[in-house]
Amino acid sequence: MAMQRTAGLRSHAHAPVAVPIIAVIAASAAGLRYEIAGGLTVTVAVAIPLVPLWWTSLRHFRFARGLIILGLLGALSGVLLSMFDPIRPLSQTLMRQEVFTFATLIAAIGLLLWARAQIGAGWTAVAFGVGGLMLVALTGGNPENIWKFSLAIPVSAIVLGLADQLGSRVTELLALGALASLSLVSDSRSMTAFLLLAAALTLGQAFAGKGRGRPSPGRVMLLLAVFGVAMFSLFQALILDGALGDAAQQRTQSQIDASGSLLTGGRPELGAATALIAQQPWGYGAGTVPVSQDVWLAKEGMNQLSYEADNGYVENYMFGGHFEVHSSLGDLWIRFGPLGAAFALTLLGVAIWSTARLISARSASALVSLLVLLGIWDTFFSPLLTSISNLALLFALTAVPRAGASIRADYRE
């Protein structure tokens, strides 16, 4: 009996040959967040003339059109917050940059959903990954650790997208193992953990008995939460025992010693985000420049996590003429207010629920399993700028088609 996997909308049987080619270009553009000028990215530049195509596609997917509208309202909110701030200076250049960053995420979701409808989830992921590699070629990537910071995501999208097309769990597991090994030797602790967790989810679906009753999505979500905590504890223990090398052991131990937790020790920016949002929950604005009082408040929040915040990283990277709290949720909330935060939480919530449905039906691909894990991490612990493409691909590949839509599905025996 065939098992349905990730689904997309069926292209018309007599669609022009040019349509799949345009879909590949659209998906590649979603992964190519290269800035052309003044904050305008390739993603937005390609999405604008294709609006009639991808906007129409949105109506076929649950929550898609509502999410896009929420994002657009959030972008407007960010502009208004900056314009009517009576205390802090306004930078038009910064506002344009931040609004285009948000617009890039919105545009990428639209492009990827339409591409999935035309060429399927697997090929959409492959084209997206190619776009990511093009970005690395254009920018040179991050020389500090080219795999960890530049290549891991696009290469994983290509490899796992191709494995998804083959429709074999064994192939997916082998691909995840190879990617995890490469991440391990490249000193990428988090990516290694995510790939191993994705492998566990994939393996669990492969061995789930076909005759057993399907667990509800809610039960799957609860099991995933327990499983995630257990795996996090196990991975931390392995690092501290030196199983992943002396460098990882020493770095992890120092982070735990600093705050008592690997999570807060590795992400002290959480203290800054919490303090700033508690002080002004309606947000600060997309073009608002932080003043000394904001920097002081953020430092106090970081000091609460036993982090010494009087350093160039905090003053230059986090608050050097802009707000950056190393969290997509925090960045969206601070720059675009509660509507920005609602956008992030809605995107993640829908993606998690949709993934739980797929896992419940033993239909979640290895790529989807990996993306949902990365999406959770990026939402809370990664800057918006570097999380745009991942979050867009996550939503596009997990979005559930509406009832009655013409469905095109990828199947596995």
C-alpha positions in Angstrom: 0.0 0.0 0.0 1.4 3.4 -1.0 2.2 5.9 1.8 1.7 9.5 1.1 4.6 11.8 1.8 5.0 15.6 1.6 2.4 16.9 -0.9 2.2 19.7 -3.3 -0.4 20.9 -5.8 -0.7 19.1 -9.1 0.5 21.1 -12.1 -1.8 21.1 -15.1 -1.1 18.2 -17.5 -0.5 20.6 -20.4 1.4 23.3 -18.5 4.1 25.0 -20.6 7.6 23.6 -20.3 8.8 27.0 -19.2 6.8 26.7 -15.9 9.0 24.1 -14.2 12.1 26.1 -15.3 10.6 29.3 -13.7 9.8 27.2 -10.6 13.4 26.1 -10.3 14.6 29.7 -10.7 12.1 30.8 -8.1 13.2 28.2 -5.6 16.9 29.0 -6.2 16.1 32.7 -5.7 14.6 31.9 -2.3 17.9 30.5 -1.3 19.9 33.3 -2.8 19.4 36.2 -0.3 22.1 38.2 -2.0 21.8 41.9 -1.6 21.7 43.8 -4.9 21.5 47.4 -3.6 20.0 49.3 -0.7 18.8 46.2 1.1 17.0 44.8 -2.0 17.8 41.1 -2.3 17.6 38.7 -5.3 14.8 36.9 -3.5 12.6 40.0 -3.4 13.6 41.1 -6.9 12.5 37.8 -8.4 9.4 37.5 -6.2 7.9 40.9 -7.3 7.2 40.1 -11.0 6.0 36.6 -9.9 3.5 37.9 -7.4 0.5 36.8 -9.6 1.8 33.3 -9.6 2.7 32.7 -6.0 0.0 34.8 -4.5 -2.6 32.6 -6.2 -0.8 29.5 -4.9 -1.2 30.7 -1.3 -4.9 30.0 -1.2 -4.4 26.3 -1.7 -2.3 26.0 1.5 -3.7 26.3 5.0 -2.5 29.4 6.9 -0.3 30.5 4.0 -2.2 33.6 3.0 -2.9 34.6 6.6 0.8 34.3 7.4 1.9 36.5 4.5 -0.7 39.1 5.4 0.5 39.0 9.0 4.1 39.5 7.8 3.1 42.5 5.7 1.3 44.1 8.5 4.3 43.5 10.8 6.6 45.2 8.3 4.3 48.2 8.3 4.2 48.1 12.1 8.0 48.3 12.2 8.0 51.4 10.0 5.4 53.2 12.2 7.1 52.3 15.4 10.3 54.0 14.2 8.5 57.0 12.9 6.6 57.7 16.1 9.4 57.0 18.6 9.9 60.2 20.5 13.2 59.3 22.1 15.4 57.3 19.8 16.9 58.5 16.5 15.6 57.1 13.2 17.8 55.8 10.4 16.2 55.6 7.0 19.0 53.4 5.7 18.5 51.0 8.6 14.8 50.9 8.2 15.0 50.1 4.5 17.5 47.3 5.3 15.4 45.7 8.0 12.2 46.0 6.1 13.8 44.3 3.1 15.2 41.6 5.4 11.6 40.8 6.6 10.3 41.1 3.0 12.9 38.6 1.9 11.5 36.0 4.3 7.9 36.7 3.2 8.9 36.6 -0.5 10.9 33.3 0.0 7.8 31.6 1.5 5.7 32.6 -1.5 8.3 31.5 -4.1 8.9 28.2 -2.4 5.2 27.3 -2.0 4.6 28.0 -5.7 7.7 26.1 -6.7 6.6 23.1 -4.6 3.3 23.2 -6.4 5.0 22.9 -9.7 8.0 20.6 -9.2 7.4 18.9 -5.9 9.1 19.2 -2.5 12.3 17.3 -3.3 13.3 19.3 -6.4 12.2 22.5 -4.6 14.7 21.7 -1.9 17.4 20.9 -4.4 16.9 24.2 -6.3 16.9 26.1 -3.0 20.2 24.5 -2.0 21.7 25.5 -5.4 20.7 29.0 -4.7 22.4 28.8 -1.3 25.6 27.6 -2.9 25.4 30.5 -5.3 25.2 32.9 -2.4 28.4 31.3 -0.9 30.1 31.7 -4.3 29.1 35.4 -4.5 30.0 36.3 -1.0 32.8 33.9 -0.3 31.1 32.5 2.8 32.4 32.7 6.3 36.1 31.8 6.2 36.1 31.1 10.0 34.4 27.8 9.3 33.1 27.5 5.8 31.1 24.3 6.4 29.5 25.3 9.7 28.5 28.9 8.8 28.0 28.7 5.0 27.8 25.2 3.3 26.0 23.0 5.8 22.4 24.1 5.1 22.5 24.3 1.3 24.4 21.1 0.9 22.0 19.3 3.3 19.1 20.7 1.3 20.5 19.3 -1.9 21.5 15.9 -0.6 18.3 15.3 1.4 16.2 16.7 -1.4 17.7 14.2 -3.8 17.2 11.4 -1.2 13.6 12.4 -0.9 13.2 12.0 -4.6 14.5 8.5 -4.4 11.9 7.6 -1.8 14.1 5.3 0.3 14.5 5.6 4.0 17.8 3.8 3.8 19.1 6.4 1.4 17.9 9.2 3.7 19.6 7.6 6.7 22.9 7.2 4.8 22.7 10.8 3.7 22.1 12.0 7.3 25.0 9.9 8.5 27.4 11.3 6.0 26.3 14.9 6.7 26.6 14.3 10.4 30.1 12.9 10.1 31.1 15.9 8.0 29.6 18.3 10.5 31.4 16.5 13.4 34.8 16.8 11.8 34.1 20.4 11.0 33.5 21.3 14.6 29.8 22.0 14.1 28.2 20.7 17.3 24.7 22.0 16.8 24.4 20.8 13.2 25.8 17.4 14.2 23.1 17.1 16.9 20.3 18.2 14.5 21.3 15.7 11.9 21.5 12.8 14.5 18.1 13.8 15.8 16.7 13.9 12.3 18.2 10.4 11.7 16.4 9.1 14.9 13.1 10.5 13.7 13.6 9.0 10.3 14.6 5.7 11.7 11.6 5.6 14.1 9.2 6.1 11.2 10.9 3.3 9.2 10.4 0.8 12.0 6.9 1.9 13.1 4.6 -1.1 12.6 2.1 -0.6 9.8 -0.6 -2.4 11.7 -0.4 -0.2 14.7 -2.8 2.6 15.4 -1.6 6.0 14.3 -0.7 8.3 17.3 -2.4 11.7 17.2 -0.3 14.7 16.2 -0.6 16.0 19.8 0.9 12.8 21.2 3.7 13.0 18.6 4.5 16.6 19.7 4.6 15.5 23.3 6.9 12.5 22.5 9.1 14.8 20.4 9.5 17.2 23.3 10.5 14.4 25.7 12.8 12.9 23.0 14.4 16.2 22.3 15.2 16.9 26.0 16.6 13.4 26.4 18.8 13.7 23.3 20.1 17.1 24.4 21.1 15.7 27.7 22.8 12.7 26.1 24.7 14.9 23.6 25.8 17.3 26.3 27.1 14.3 28.4 29.0 13.0 25.4 30.7 16.3 24.8 31.6 16.7 28.4 33.1 13.2 28.4 35.3 14.2 25.5 33.6 12.0 22.9 33.5 14.8 20.4 37.1 16.0 21.0 38.9 18.1 23.5 38.1 21.5 21.9 34.3 20.9 22.1 34.7 19.6 25.6 36.5 22.6 26.9 34.3 25.1 25.1 31.1 23.4 26.4 32.4 23.2 29.9 33.3 26.9 29.9 29.8 27.8 28.7 28.2 25.8 31.5 30.5 27.2 34.1 29.6 30.8 33.0 25.9 30.5 33.6 25.1 27.0 34.9 23.5 25.9 31.6 24.8 25.1 28.1 21.8 26.9 26.6 22.1 30.2 28.4 25.9 30.0 28.5 26.0 29.6 24.7 23.3 32.2 24.1 23.6 35.0 26.7 21.8 37.3 24.2 18.6 35.8 25.6 19.1 38.0 28.6 19.3 41.1 26.4 16.2 40.2 24.4 14.1 39.5 27.5 15.1 42.7 29.2 14.4 44.9 26.2 11.1 43.3 25.4 10.0 43.5 29.0 10.8 47.2 29.0 8.9 47.9 25.8 6.7 45.0 24.7 5.2 46.9 21.8 8.6 46.9 20.1 11.2 49.5 19.1 10.9 49.8 15.3 12.7 48.7 12.1 14.7 51.8 11.7 15.2 52.8 15.4 18.8 53.2 16.6 19.4 52.1 20.2 20.4 54.7 22.8 22.7 54.3 25.7 19.8 53.4 28.0 18.8 50.5 25.8 22.4 49.2 25.7 22.6 49.5 29.5 19.3 47.6 29.9 20.5 44.8 27.6 23.8 44.5 29.4 22.0 44.1 32.7 19.9 41.3 31.3 23.0 39.5 30.0 24.8 40.1 33.4 21.9 38.2 35.0 23.1 35.2 33.1 26.6 35.6 34.5 27.9 37.0 31.2 30.4 39.9 31.2 28.6 42.2 28.8 31.1 45.1 28.7 32.8 44.1 25.5 33.0 44.9 21.8 30.6 42.1 20.8 27.7 43.6 22.7 28.5 47.3 21.9 29.4 46.8 18.2 27.6 43.7 16.9 24.5 43.7 19.0 23.9 47.4 19.4 26.2 49.2 17.0 23.6 51.4 15.4 20.9 48.7 15.4 19.2 46.0 17.5 20.5 42.4 17.1 19.7 39.9 19.9 20.7 36.7 18.1 17.1 35.4 17.9 14.7 35.5 15.0 11.8 35.8 17.4 13.6 38.5 19.4 14.7 40.4 16.3 11.2 40.4 14.8 9.6 41.4 18.1 12.1 44.3 18.8 12.0 45.6 15.2 8.4 44.9 14.2 6.5 44.7 17.5 4.0 42.0 18.5 2.9 41.5 14.9 6.5 40.5 14.0 6.6 38.1 17.0 3.2 36.7 16.1 4.5 36.0 12.5 7.5 34.1 13.9 5.4 32.0 16.3 2.7 31.3 13.8 5.2 30.1 11.2 6.9 27.8 13.7 3.7 26.6 15.3 2.1 25.7 12.0 5.3 23.9 10.9 5.6 21.9 14.1 2.0 20.8 13.9 2.2 19.9 10.3 5.4 17.9 10.9 3.7 16.1 13.8 0.9 15.1 11.4 3.4 13.8 8.9 5.3 11.8 11.5 2.0 10.5 12.8 1.4 9.1 9.3 5.0 8.0 9.0 5.3 10.4 6.1 7.9 13.0 7.2 11.0 13.1 5.1 14.4 13.3 6.6 14.7 16.8 5.2 11.4 17.9 6.9 12.6 16.3 10.2 15.9 18.3 10.0 14.2 21.5 9.0 11.8 21.5 11.9 14.6 21.0 14.4 16.6 23.8 12.7 13.5 26.0 12.6 13.0 25.7 16.4 16.6 26.6 17.0 16.6 29.5 14.5 13.4 31.0 15.9 14.8 31.3 19.4 18.6 31.3 19.0 19.8 32.5 15.6 19.7 36.0 14.0 16.9 36.7 11.6 19.3 37.5 8.7 20.8 34.0 8.7 17.6 32.2 9.5 15.4 33.6 6.6 16.0 30.9 4.1 15.7 28.0 6.6 12.4 29.2 8.0 11.0 29.9 4.6 11.9 26.4 3.4 10.5 24.8 6.6 7.1 26.4 6.1 6.9 25.8 2.4 7.7 22.0 2.7 5.3 21.5 5.7 2.4 23.6 4.6 -0.8 21.4 4.4 -2.9 21.7 1.2 -6.5 22.7 1.8 -9.2 20.1 1.4 -10.5 20.0 -2.1 -7.4 21.3 -3.7 -5.9 19.3 -6.6 -3.2 17.4 -4.9 0.1 16.1 -6.3 1.9 13.8 -3.9 5.2 12.1 -3.7 4.8 8.4 -2.7 6.8 5.7 -1.1 5.9 2.1 -1.0 
